[in-house]
Amino acid sequence: MSTTHSVTLPVVPAISFSPMKSRQISKCTNCKRLRNSCKMLRQKQIETERKKTLAINNIHAYQKKKVAIKTLNQTVKRKTEQVEKLKVQLISSKLSEDLQNANKQVAFLKKRLRMMKLYHKKSKRSLLAGIPYEQEVKDLEIKCEQKDSEIVSLQMEKILLEERIQEMEAGTMTTKADRKVYNSDMRMMVYDAIVNQVPTANIPHMISKFAKRCGLTLSDIPHRTTVEKMTRELGAIADLQTAEVILANKNNTLGFDATTQEGDHVNSIHVTTKTDCYVVAIDELPGGTAQDYSSHITDSIDNLANVHTYFNGGEKQRTKQKIIDNISNTMTDRCAANHAAIKLVEQTWDKSLNELNCHLHPLDSIATKTRSALKRCEERGVAKDLWGKDCFAANIVLSMNKMRYKDAKGDPRGFVIFLESENLPRGILPRYRGNRLHIFFHICGILIEHFEKFQKFLQKGTTCGGLRTSLLKDYNSEVAHVEMHVVGLLGKLLTGPWMKKFYRSHEDQNDHVEGIPMVKKVVERLNMEREPLDFLEWTKDFFDDTLDASDATLQALRQEPKNPELFKVMMKACISAVVDVLERQYRKYFDISIDDKLKEETKSARNHNIDAEEVMGMFSAAKQKAPNATLCYLSCKMRGQKN
């Protein structure tokens, strides 16, 4: 029997603090202070390590820079020795002598200019004192201008020589001045490429290739964006050139014309002298009102004054007034808006201008009225197979043009084969653009001359959607033949000689005002009562010039018409329509008196406004070639080409 012993554990008394001791522990701040101290020491340690790392990096960078400076000093020393050798070679070359001589001559001319100006001031004082030195003062002013131009040219030569010297020192063709701006040679290459229709994206590549072909190494080649910016410079140069031309010539003629291309109404302004034509501006206008045109003209002249003042100094207002004083005439088409615009310009400038009109544009109205007169002479019951509401002759000319040039509706290839087989030139039928000058009358004469040949062509070949059959039927019509006969004969007697008289270059053209009595005599001859069939035997035209009897077209037109009675009626109606057009459009001209002063002021005026038409044609072609180009780019490019 086991005995169980019970063990009695000692009782550990519970630890308890007195209220005073527990109150002291709760108020202890040593732990918090020590934690803050540790935190600050850690931040100082991190900052010390960062400074240590930075110092080590600075030491390494200094060592590398020291090595680079040593290498650079060696390179500079070597280049300095090369430059000294080149300078020694340059001193013995001819370019150095030319440069020194140019500098001496420039200094001499500057000194002489100062003396001339001093003498000029003394002459003015003497003039104020009553001594008549007017002619001498004028001579001195002319000499001063000549010396100024000589100084400018010599300074340009000096700059070019300095550029050549820099290129010789560099060993390559330097294209930038001070490694910042492209020099004049590079800019001229870019300008030439732009003027000659090279796309801006291809210009850098072309310049690089041409330089390699010539064995040259170019230091820099402009990027495409730089080339496009240089185009804007070309516009500024054109503005400066135009301003200088206007200031150098008196009695200039200002012309303008507008057109609408793809919703954009564009107006062009140009100035003509006795020998040249310069484009002033090509801009888009908000509309085609007189206010729009007049504002465009005045703003363009202000821009010319600004550009000229910027480059040559002086007062802008004075330069602007000189430009306005040297403009004596305007050249436009006969349009109410143009007339009102000129009146507004006269009010703005406080000056009276000779308002001139184109001598060629009446031919457009003559063609329109002639077609209307022929349409009225046709019998109401006459059926036409060709589409169109015009007269027989106009419908046939338009349809024949489709056969010759339209791929979808006509047969251009077959037409060319026909012309070659008949030994006829490919351009015997020019493109028909509506009532443009003499073209309608010319084509009718050609169709009468080769009537049987064109009839033979229309009798066979592709149908062209029924165009050939309809054209053949109307072409064989008696009414159509008489109409073409009348129109072709008018082309030989009136519109053709009209083109020869007024569509000439500035070298052999008559004065603009001399054309007024010519037209007056033509109207008098048209008003004379005569038998229409007598025109078939005329040996002179309405300008009283002898006709070429060997002209094959004229010989064909002198044959007896198929219907003489209808020929008489149609010829009388056409003559009456022509007289109405000329009397209406030349009424203002017939009332003015032509004196020597008017002749002198209008010597710079052309007989026509084809210069504006040419600019509009250039704009249409440029817009078609680069549809995404801005108008500013196209304007600068066209002004560079035209001027």
C-alpha distance (Angstrom), angle and dihedral (degrees) to the residues before:
residue distance angle dihedral
M1 . . .
S2 3.66 . .
T3 3.63 123.7 .
T4 3.80 119.2 -136.2
H5 3.77 115.9 -143.9
S6 3.76 119.1 -157.2
V7 3.79 117.0 -144.1
T8 3.66 117.8 -149.3
L9 3.84 113.7 -150.2
P10 3.70 120.5 -146.2
V11 3.74 115.6 -104.8
V12 3.77 112.1 -119.1
P13 3.70 110.7 -147.1
A14 3.86 115.9 -123.8
I15 3.81 115.1 -104.6
S16 3.70 112.0 -123.3
F17 3.76 131.7 168.8
S18 3.57 124.7 -135.3
P19 3.77 116.6 -113.1
M20 3.82 91.4 -110.0
K21 3.88 94.9 56.1
S22 3.81 94.5 47.9
R23 3.77 89.5 50.9
Q24 3.89 90.7 55.4
I25 3.86 94.2 50.9
S26 3.79 92.4 53.0
K27 3.80 90.5 53.9
C28 3.90 96.6 51.0
T29 3.88 115.2 122.1
N30 3.82 101.2 176.4
C31 3.83 95.0 98.0
K32 3.79 94.3 53.6
R33 3.80 91.8 47.2
L34 3.77 92.1 49.0
R35 3.82 91.4 49.6
N36 3.83 91.2 52.4
S37 3.79 90.4 48.0
C38 3.81 91.2 52.3
K39 3.79 90.9 49.2
M40 3.83 93.0 51.6
L41 3.80 91.4 46.9
R42 3.81 89.6 52.4
Q43 3.84 91.9 51.4
K44 3.81 90.6 49.1
Q45 3.80 89.8 50.7
I46 3.83 91.5 52.1
E47 3.83 92.1 47.4
T48 3.82 90.4 48.8
E49 3.82 91.4 51.8
R50 3.84 90.7 48.6
K51 3.80 92.3 51.6
K52 3.76 90.1 46.6
T53 3.84 91.1 52.5
L54 3.84 91.3 46.5
A55 3.78 91.7 50.2
I56 3.81 91.2 50.5
N57 3.83 90.8 50.2
N58 3.82 91.5 48.6
I59 3.79 90.1 51.7
H60 3.84 91.1 51.5
A61 3.85 91.7 46.7
Y62 3.79 91.6 49.3
Q63 3.77 90.8 51.6
K64 3.84 91.1 50.8
K65 3.83 91.9 45.8
K66 3.76 90.5 49.5
V67 3.79 90.1 54.8
A68 3.87 91.2 46.7
I69 3.82 92.0 49.1
K70 3.73 90.0 51.4
T71 3.82 91.2 51.6
L72 3.82 91.5 45.7
N73 3.81 91.8 50.3
Q74 3.77 89.5 52.7
T75 3.84 90.9 49.8
V76 3.82 92.1 47.8
K77 3.78 90.8 49.9
R78 3.80 91.1 50.5
K79 3.85 92.7 47.2
T80 3.81 90.9 47.4
E81 3.77 90.0 55.4
Q82 3.83 90.3 50.0
V83 3.81 91.6 49.3
E84 3.80 91.1 50.6
K85 3.80 89.6 52.2
L86 3.83 91.1 49.0
K87 3.79 90.9 48.8
V88 3.78 90.1 53.3
Q89 3.82 89.2 50.6
L90 3.79 91.6 45.4
I91 3.80 93.9 52.3
S92 3.78 89.3 58.0
S93 3.84 93.6 46.6
K94 3.81 127.4 92.1
L95 3.82 94.4 -118.8
S96 3.80 91.2 66.8
E97 3.78 91.0 52.3
D98 3.81 91.0 48.5
L99 3.80 90.9 49.7
Q100 3.80 92.6 49.7
N101 3.80 91.2 47.5
A102 3.80 90.9 48.9
N103 3.82 91.0 50.5
K104 3.78 90.9 49.8
Q105 3.79 92.1 48.4
V106 3.81 91.7 48.5
A107 3.80 91.1 50.6
F108 3.80 90.7 48.0
L109 3.79 92.9 49.7
K110 3.81 91.9 47.4
K111 3.77 90.4 52.5
R112 3.78 90.8 47.4
L113 3.79 90.7 48.5
R114 3.80 90.8 54.1
M115 3.78 89.4 51.2
M116 3.81 91.3 48.5
K117 3.79 91.4 50.1
L118 3.81 90.7 49.5
Y119 3.79 90.0 49.6
H120 3.80 88.8 47.3
K121 3.80 91.0 54.9
K122 3.80 90.7 50.2
S123 3.79 90.3 49.4
K124 3.78 90.2 52.5
R125 3.78 90.9 51.4
S126 3.79 89.9 50.7
L127 3.78 88.8 48.9
L128 3.78 90.5 54.1
A129 3.78 88.2 50.2
G130 3.80 89.6 59.8
I131 3.82 101.2 -97.6
P132 3.85 110.0 137.2
Y133 3.81 103.1 -123.8
E134 3.82 98.0 139.3
Q135 3.79 96.4 121.1
E136 3.78 92.0 44.1
V137 3.80 91.0 50.8
K138 3.81 90.6 51.1
D139 3.80 91.0 49.9
L140 3.79 90.7 49.8
E141 3.80 91.4 49.8
I142 3.79 90.2 52.1
K143 3.81 90.6 48.8
C144 3.81 90.7 49.0
E145 3.80 90.7 52.9
Q146 3.79 90.5 49.2
K147 3.79 91.9 49.9
D148 3.79 90.7 47.8
S149 3.79 90.5 53.9
E150 3.82 90.4 47.7
I151 3.79 90.6 51.3
V152 3.81 91.4 50.1
S153 3.80 91.9 50.2
L154 3.82 91.9 47.8
Q155 3.78 91.0 49.1
M156 3.79 89.4 52.4
E157 3.81 90.2 50.8
K158 3.78 89.2 49.5
I159 3.79 91.7 52.7
L160 3.81 91.3 48.8
L161 3.81 91.4 50.1
E162 3.78 91.0 49.8
E163 3.80 89.8 51.6
R164 3.80 90.0 50.4
I165 3.79 90.2 51.6
Q166 3.79 91.2 50.8
E167 3.80 90.1 51.0
M168 3.81 91.3 51.1
E169 3.79 90.7 50.7
A170 3.80 92.7 48.0
G171 3.81 95.6 46.7
T172 3.82 92.0 -137.4
M173 3.78 134.5 72.0
T174 3.79 104.3 -87.5
T175 3.79 112.5 -146.8
K176 3.80 97.5 -178.7
A177 3.78 130.2 63.0
D178 3.82 110.1 -133.3
R179 3.81 86.9 -9.0
K180 3.81 89.6 -77.3
V181 3.81 113.6 77.4
Y182 3.81 126.9 38.7
N183 3.78 111.3 -113.1
S184 3.79 126.9 -120.3
D185 3.82 95.1 -95.8
M186 3.80 92.8 57.8
R187 3.78 91.8 44.3
M188 3.79 91.5 51.0
M189 3.80 90.0 52.5
V190 3.80 89.8 52.2
Y191 3.82 91.8 46.2
D192 3.81 91.6 50.7
A193 3.79 91.1 50.5
I194 3.82 92.5 49.0
V195 3.79 93.6 48.0
N196 3.81 90.5 49.4
Q197 3.83 93.4 56.4
V198 3.83 98.1 -104.8
P199 3.84 110.1 156.3
T200 3.80 113.4 -112.7
A201 3.81 91.7 -123.1
N202 3.82 90.5 59.1
I203 3.81 99.1 44.2
P204 3.87 97.8 82.8
H205 3.79 91.2 47.3
M206 3.82 92.9 47.3
I207 3.81 92.9 49.1
S208 3.80 90.8 50.1
K209 3.81 92.4 49.1
F210 3.81 94.2 46.6
A211 3.81 90.5 50.3
K212 3.80 91.1 52.3
R213 3.80 90.9 48.8
C214 3.81 88.4 55.3
G215 3.80 93.1 47.2
L216 3.80 94.7 -111.0
T217 3.78 130.5 136.9
L218 3.80 114.6 -146.7
S219 3.78 118.0 -150.6
D220 3.82 93.9 -150.5
I221 3.81 136.1 6.0
P222 3.81 120.7 -158.2
H223 3.79 118.4 -112.8
R224 3.79 122.6 -124.3
T225 3.81 92.4 -99.6
T226 3.80 89.9 52.1
V227 3.79 89.7 50.2
E228 3.80 90.5 53.3
K229 3.81 89.8 50.9
M230 3.80 89.7 50.6
T231 3.80 87.5 56.8
R232 3.79 87.8 63.4
E233 3.80 87.7 52.6
L234 3.79 87.6 54.4
G235 3.81 88.2 58.0
A236 3.81 91.0 51.5
I237 3.81 90.3 50.5
A238 3.82 89.4 50.8
D239 3.82 89.6 51.5
L240 3.80 91.2 51.3
Q241 3.79 91.6 47.1
T242 3.81 92.2 50.1
A243 3.80 92.6 48.2
E244 3.81 91.8 50.7
V245 3.81 91.4 48.7
I246 3.81 92.6 51.5
L247 3.80 91.5 47.8
A248 3.80 91.9 48.6
N249 3.84 95.6 50.5
K250 3.77 131.2 53.9
N251 3.81 128.3 -144.2
N252 3.80 95.4 25.7
T253 3.81 121.3 177.5
L254 3.80 121.4 -127.0
G255 3.80 117.0 -154.8
F256 3.78 133.0 179.7
D257 3.78 139.1 179.3
A258 3.80 135.6 174.8
T259 3.78 138.0 -150.3
T260 3.80 138.1 178.1
Q261 3.80 117.7 -124.8
E262 3.81 119.3 -178.9
G263 3.78 92.6 -26.4
D264 3.82 95.2 -44.7
H265 3.81 116.0 115.9
V266 3.81 105.1 -148.2
N267 3.81 125.4 -172.7
S268 3.81 125.1 -164.3
I269 3.80 126.2 -160.0
H270 3.80 124.2 -164.1
V271 3.79 138.1 173.0
T272 3.80 124.9 -143.4
T273 3.78 128.7 -160.1
K274 3.79 126.2 -172.9
T275 3.80 90.6 -79.0
D276 3.81 111.6 15.0
C277 3.79 144.5 41.9
Y278 3.82 124.3 -141.7
V279 3.80 127.2 -171.5
V280 3.81 112.9 -131.0
A281 3.81 102.5 -175.3
I282 3.80 144.3 -14.5
D283 3.80 112.0 -164.3
E284 3.77 141.7 152.0
L285 3.80 115.1 -107.6
P286 3.80 128.2 -156.3
G287 3.81 90.7 -126.1
G288 3.78 146.4 -18.3
T289 3.80 100.2 -97.6
A290 3.79 127.5 126.8
Q291 3.80 90.0 -109.7
D292 3.81 91.3 55.6
Y293 3.80 93.2 50.6
S294 3.81 95.3 44.5
S295 3.81 92.6 48.0
H296 3.80 90.4 49.6
I297 3.82 91.8 51.3
T298 3.81 95.6 48.0
D299 3.82 92.7 44.0
S300 3.81 91.2 50.4
I301 3.81 91.9 52.4
D302 3.82 89.3 48.6
N303 3.80 88.8 52.9
L304 3.82 91.5 52.0
A305 3.81 89.9 52.0
N306 3.82 90.5 49.0
V307 3.80 93.5 50.7
H308 3.80 94.1 45.9
T309 3.82 91.7 48.0
Y310 3.80 91.8 48.4
F311 3.81 93.4 54.5
N312 3.82 101.1 33.6
G313 3.79 103.8 25.9
G314 3.78 126.0 -134.4
E315 3.76 132.6 108.7
K316 3.78 117.6 -40.5
Q317 3.81 94.4 -145.9
R318 3.79 92.5 50.9
T319 3.81 92.2 48.7
K320 3.80 90.9 47.7
Q321 3.80 91.6 51.4
K322 3.81 91.0 50.7
I323 3.82 90.2 52.1
I324 3.80 91.1 49.5
D325 3.81 91.9 47.0
N326 3.82 90.4 54.3
I327 3.84 93.0 54.4
S328 3.81 110.2 84.8
N329 3.83 105.6 155.8
T330 3.78 142.8 39.7
M331 3.81 126.3 -150.0
T332 3.81 119.5 -159.2
D333 3.78 142.9 136.8
R334 3.80 119.2 -88.2
C335 3.79 100.5 -88.2
A336 3.80 132.6 137.5
A337 3.81 92.5 -133.5
N338 3.82 91.5 52.2
H339 3.81 91.7 49.7
A340 3.81 91.6 49.9
A341 3.82 91.1 46.9
I342 3.81 91.2 54.2
K343 3.80 90.6 50.9
L344 3.82 90.0 52.7
V345 3.81 90.7 49.2
E346 3.81 90.0 51.3
Q347 3.80 90.0 52.5
T348 3.80 92.1 48.6
W349 3.80 94.3 47.7
D350 3.81 94.0 36.6
K351 3.79 89.2 -132.0
S352 3.81 137.5 115.5
L353 3.82 116.2 -124.4
N354 3.79 130.5 -164.5
E355 3.81 103.2 -113.8
L356 3.81 106.4 -146.0
N357 3.80 128.6 -179.3
C358 3.77 134.0 -153.9
H359 3.81 115.7 -89.6
L360 3.82 92.3 -152.4
H361 3.79 102.5 54.1
P362 3.83 93.9 71.5
L363 3.81 85.2 73.0
D364 3.83 88.5 68.3
S365 3.80 90.6 56.2
I366 3.81 91.1 43.7
A367 3.81 90.4 55.5
T368 3.82 91.8 48.6
K369 3.80 94.5 48.4
T370 3.81 91.7 44.5
R371 3.79 91.5 54.9
S372 3.80 90.7 47.8
A373 3.82 91.4 49.8
L374 3.81 91.5 50.5
K375 3.79 90.4 48.6
R376 3.82 90.8 54.3
C377 3.82 91.2 49.9
E378 3.79 93.0 55.9
E379 3.78 117.4 97.9
R380 3.76 114.6 -107.5
G381 3.78 93.3 -128.0
V382 3.83 95.0 55.0
A383 3.80 109.1 116.4
K384 3.79 122.8 -142.0
D385 3.75 126.2 -158.9
L386 3.81 97.2 -167.4
W387 3.76 119.5 85.4
G388 3.78 115.5 -108.7
K389 3.77 141.9 74.9
D390 3.80 95.8 -120.6
C391 3.79 129.2 99.3
F392 3.81 121.9 -73.5
A393 3.81 94.4 -100.2
A394 3.82 94.8 51.0
N395 3.82 92.7 46.9
I396 3.80 91.7 49.4
V397 3.82 93.3 48.3
L398 3.82 91.0 49.6
S399 3.81 93.7 46.5
M400 3.79 92.6 46.6
N401 3.79 88.0 52.7
K402 3.80 89.2 53.5
M403 3.80 90.3 51.5
R404 3.80 90.6 51.5
Y405 3.81 102.7 41.7
K406 3.83 112.2 14.2
D407 3.82 113.8 91.8
A408 3.80 95.9 -168.1
K409 3.81 99.5 42.7
G410 3.80 103.7 23.3
D411 3.80 140.7 38.2
P412 3.83 108.2 -110.4
R413 3.81 94.7 165.2
G414 3.78 93.9 48.8
F415 3.80 90.1 46.2
V416 3.81 91.4 53.9
I417 3.81 91.4 48.9
F418 3.81 88.8 51.0
L419 3.82 92.5 50.1
E420 3.80 92.0 49.5
S421 3.79 92.1 47.8
E422 3.83 90.1 52.5
N423 3.84 92.6 44.7
L424 3.79 91.3 -116.6
P425 3.82 122.5 143.6
R426 3.78 117.0 -104.6
G427 3.79 91.9 -124.3
I428 3.78 95.8 51.3
L429 3.82 89.1 115.0
P430 3.81 109.1 45.9
R431 3.78 120.7 -153.1
Y432 3.79 111.2 -78.5
R433 3.81 111.8 -131.8
G434 3.78 98.9 173.2
N435 3.80 122.2 -97.9
R436 3.77 96.1 -4.0
L437 3.79 109.9 153.5
H438 3.83 114.0 -78.9
I439 3.82 99.2 -12.4
F440 3.84 97.7 101.0
F441 3.82 92.9 51.0
H442 3.80 92.5 44.4
I443 3.82 94.7 52.8
C444 3.82 92.3 48.3
G445 3.80 89.6 53.9
I446 3.82 91.1 51.0
L447 3.81 91.6 49.4
I448 3.82 90.8 52.7
E449 3.80 93.1 46.7
H450 3.83 93.6 52.1
F451 3.79 97.0 28.7
E452 3.81 96.2 134.9
K453 3.81 93.7 46.1
F454 3.80 94.3 51.7
Q455 3.81 89.0 44.1
K456 3.78 89.2 55.2
F457 3.82 90.9 49.7
L458 3.81 92.5 52.1
Q459 3.80 92.8 50.8
K460 3.81 94.1 68.3
G461 3.76 139.5 27.4
T462 3.78 135.0 58.1
T463 3.79 118.3 -15.0
C464 3.83 94.0 -130.5
G465 3.77 91.0 -150.6
G466 3.80 93.3 -50.7
L467 3.81 93.7 -52.2
R468 3.80 93.7 115.5
T469 3.81 94.1 50.5
S470 3.80 94.1 47.1
L471 3.79 91.8 45.3
L472 3.81 91.7 50.7
K473 3.79 92.4 51.2
D474 3.80 94.4 50.2
Y475 3.81 91.8 40.0
N476 3.83 89.9 57.8
S477 3.79 91.7 49.0
E478 3.80 116.0 116.2
V479 3.81 92.2 -138.0
A480 3.81 91.5 52.0
H481 3.80 91.7 49.8
V482 3.81 92.1 51.3
E483 3.80 91.9 47.3
M484 3.80 92.6 51.4
H485 3.80 88.9 45.8
V486 3.82 92.0 53.9
V487 3.80 93.8 45.0
G488 3.80 93.8 45.7
L489 3.81 92.0 49.6
L490 3.81 90.7 50.3
G491 3.78 86.9 52.0
K492 3.80 91.1 57.9
L493 3.81 95.8 42.0
L494 3.82 102.1 37.7
T495 3.81 122.9 1.4
G496 3.81 97.3 40.5
P497 3.83 94.2 51.0
W498 3.82 87.7 42.4
M499 3.80 89.6 59.2
K500 3.81 91.2 47.7
K501 3.81 91.4 51.8
F502 3.79 99.8 46.6
Y503 3.81 108.1 19.9
R504 3.79 97.5 77.1
S505 3.77 137.4 122.0
H506 3.79 121.3 -102.4
E507 3.80 90.5 -101.9
D508 3.82 97.7 68.1
Q509 3.81 104.3 15.0
N510 3.79 124.9 120.0
D511 3.78 121.6 -117.6
H512 3.78 112.8 -82.6
V513 3.80 95.0 -118.3
E514 3.82 91.2 49.3
G515 3.79 87.9 68.0
I516 3.82 91.6 63.6
P517 3.84 96.5 71.1
M518 3.83 88.5 43.0
V519 3.81 91.4 57.7
K520 3.81 90.2 43.2
K521 3.80 90.6 56.9
V522 3.81 90.7 46.9
V523 3.81 90.0 55.0
E524 3.80 90.2 49.4
R525 3.82 91.2 52.4
L526 3.80 91.3 47.1
N527 3.81 91.0 52.4
M528 3.81 92.8 54.6
E529 3.80 112.3 107.4
R530 3.78 111.1 -118.8
E531 3.76 140.6 145.5
P532 3.85 110.2 -87.3
L533 3.81 91.3 -139.0
D534 3.82 88.4 61.7
F535 3.82 88.6 71.5
L536 3.81 87.6 72.5
E537 3.81 90.3 66.9
W538 3.80 99.2 40.7
T539 3.80 115.6 129.4
K540 3.82 93.5 -171.3
D541 3.78 132.4 51.1
F542 3.80 128.2 -130.9
F543 3.82 90.0 -85.1
D544 3.82 88.3 59.5
D545 3.82 91.8 -113.2
T546 3.80 120.9 138.2
L547 3.80 115.6 -103.1
D548 3.79 121.9 -128.5
A549 3.79 104.2 -106.1
S550 3.81 91.6 -164.8
D551 3.81 92.4 61.0
A552 3.83 106.4 119.4
T553 3.82 92.9 -153.3
L554 3.81 91.6 52.3
Q555 3.80 91.0 48.8
A556 3.81 90.4 53.5
L557 3.82 91.4 48.1
R558 3.82 91.7 52.1
Q559 3.79 91.4 65.3
E560 3.78 118.6 107.4
P561 3.83 111.8 -86.5
K562 3.80 120.3 -114.0
N563 3.81 91.4 -119.0
P564 3.84 110.5 26.1
E565 3.80 94.5 -175.3
L566 3.79 93.0 52.7
F567 3.81 88.9 44.7
K568 3.83 90.1 56.8
V569 3.78 93.2 50.1
M570 3.80 94.4 46.9
M571 3.81 94.7 44.3
K572 3.81 91.9 51.2
A573 3.79 91.2 48.7
C574 3.81 92.3 49.3
I575 3.82 93.1 47.5
S576 3.80 89.9 50.4
A577 3.81 90.9 50.1
V578 3.81 91.7 49.7
V579 3.81 91.6 51.0
D580 3.81 91.2 50.3
V581 3.81 91.2 52.3
L582 3.80 95.6 47.5
E583 3.80 95.3 44.8
R584 3.80 91.4 49.4
Q585 3.79 97.8 45.4
Y586 3.83 96.5 39.9
R587 3.80 97.3 41.4
K588 3.80 91.6 104.8
Y589 3.81 92.3 46.1
F590 3.81 94.1 49.1
D591 3.82 91.0 56.1
I592 3.82 98.3 54.6
S593 3.79 123.9 90.8
I594 3.80 115.0 -127.2
D595 3.82 112.8 -140.6
D596 3.80 134.8 163.3
K597 3.80 92.8 -93.3
L598 3.80 92.2 55.9
K599 3.80 91.3 47.0
E600 3.79 91.1 51.8
E601 3.81 93.5 48.0
T602 3.82 94.3 48.4
K603 3.81 98.4 47.0
S604 3.81 90.4 102.8
A605 3.82 92.6 53.6
R606 3.79 120.0 101.7
N607 3.78 122.2 -135.5
H608 3.79 88.6 -120.6
N609 3.78 142.7 29.3
I610 3.80 94.9 -127.7
D611 3.82 90.0 122.9
A612 3.80 88.5 70.9
E613 3.82 90.5 44.9
E614 3.81 88.8 52.9
V615 3.80 91.6 52.5
M616 3.80 90.7 49.5
G617 3.80 89.7 50.1
M618 3.80 90.4 50.5
F619 3.80 89.7 50.9
S620 3.82 92.2 50.8
A621 3.81 91.5 50.1
A622 3.82 92.9 45.9
K623 3.80 92.0 48.1
Q624 3.80 90.9 50.3
K625 3.80 92.1 48.3
A626 3.82 95.1 46.6
P627 3.82 108.5 21.9
N628 3.83 92.9 169.2
A629 3.81 95.7 50.9
T630 3.78 117.7 111.6
L631 3.77 120.1 -112.4
C632 3.81 90.0 -118.6
Y633 3.82 90.8 58.6
L634 3.81 92.9 46.7
S635 3.80 92.0 46.8
C636 3.81 93.9 51.4
K637 3.80 91.8 45.7
M638 3.82 93.8 49.1
R639 3.79 93.5 46.5
G640 3.79 89.3 51.3
Q641 3.82 90.5 51.2
K642 3.80 96.3 44.5
N643 3.80 98.7 41.4
